C-alpha cells in the first residue's frame, strides 16, 4: 500500500471511529447494553478508546513506512482536537437535531 493510501485510510478510520459512539446504542458498536440509552459520559469514554485505536492504526502504518517520528504533547493535543472536530457530525445528529419517535 502506498503512503498516500495509508494516510487516506487512517483519516477514514478516524472519521468512522469519531462518529461511532453517537450513531448507535452499543458499547464500541459491538456489545449490547442492558440499558436502553447510553449516557454522554459513556460516549466520551468510547471516544477516548476509539481515539487510541485510530492512533494505533496510524502508528502501525508509520512503523511500516519507516522510522517513527518522535511525538510530544503538542501532537496529542492537536490530534485529540482534530478527533473531536471529526466527531461533530455524529454529536450534532444525536444531540442537536430533533428525532421523531
N, C-alpha and C positions, 0 to 999 in steps of 0.2 A: 504494500500500500504506500502510495506517495505521501510526502509530508503534508501537502496541501489537503489531501483527502483525510488525513488524520486530524487536522485542525477542524475541518468541517464536521467530522464525526463527533469530536469532543463537544463542539458547540451544539450539535443536535441532541446529544445525550444530556447536556446541561439544561437545554430548554425543556426537554421532556421531564427530567428529574425535578426541575424547579416548579413545574406545574402539577406534577403527580399528586402531591398531598391535597390539593384543592379540587381535584376532579373526581375523587372517589371517597368512599367511606371505609375503605380497608386500610389496615396498617401497612405502610410501604407498598400499597397497591396489591398485596397478596393475601394477607391474613385478615379474615373477617373478625370484626369486633363484636362483643356481646351487646354493647350499647348501640343505639341507632345512629347517633351523630358524633363525629369526632370534635373535640374541643380545639380552640385555636392554639393552645399550648402544645397539644399533641401534634398538630400540623407543623408548628415551628420546630419541634423536635425532629420530625421527619425531614424537614428542610435541612437541618444540620447534618443528619445522617446521609441524605442524598447528595449534599454538597461535598462531603468527604468521599463518597463513592465516585462522583463525577471527577473530582480531583485525582482520585486514584487511577481512573482510566486515563486521564491526561498524563499522569506520571508514567504509566506503563508505555504509552506512545512515545513520550520524550526519552525514556530509557532505551527504547528500541531504536530511536533515531540517532542516538549518540550520547554524548556526555550531558548529564543533568546539570542545569544551571542552578547556582545557589539562590535560595529564596528567603527573604527576610519577612518581617511582619507586614511591610508595605504590600507585598504580593498577596498575602492572605486577606488583607483589608480590602484591596481592590477587587479581587475575585469574589469575595463574600458579598460586596456591594453589587457587583455585576449579577451574581446569582439571585439576589433579592429583586433586582430590576427584571430579570428574566421571569421571576415568579409573579410579577404584577398582573398579567392577563388572567391567570388562574385565581388570584386573590380577588380581582375585580369581578370575575364571573361568580365566585362563591359568596362574597360578602356585600358587594355594592349593587348588583343587579337584582331586581325583583324576580322571583320564580313563582310561577303559578302552580298550585297543587291540585 
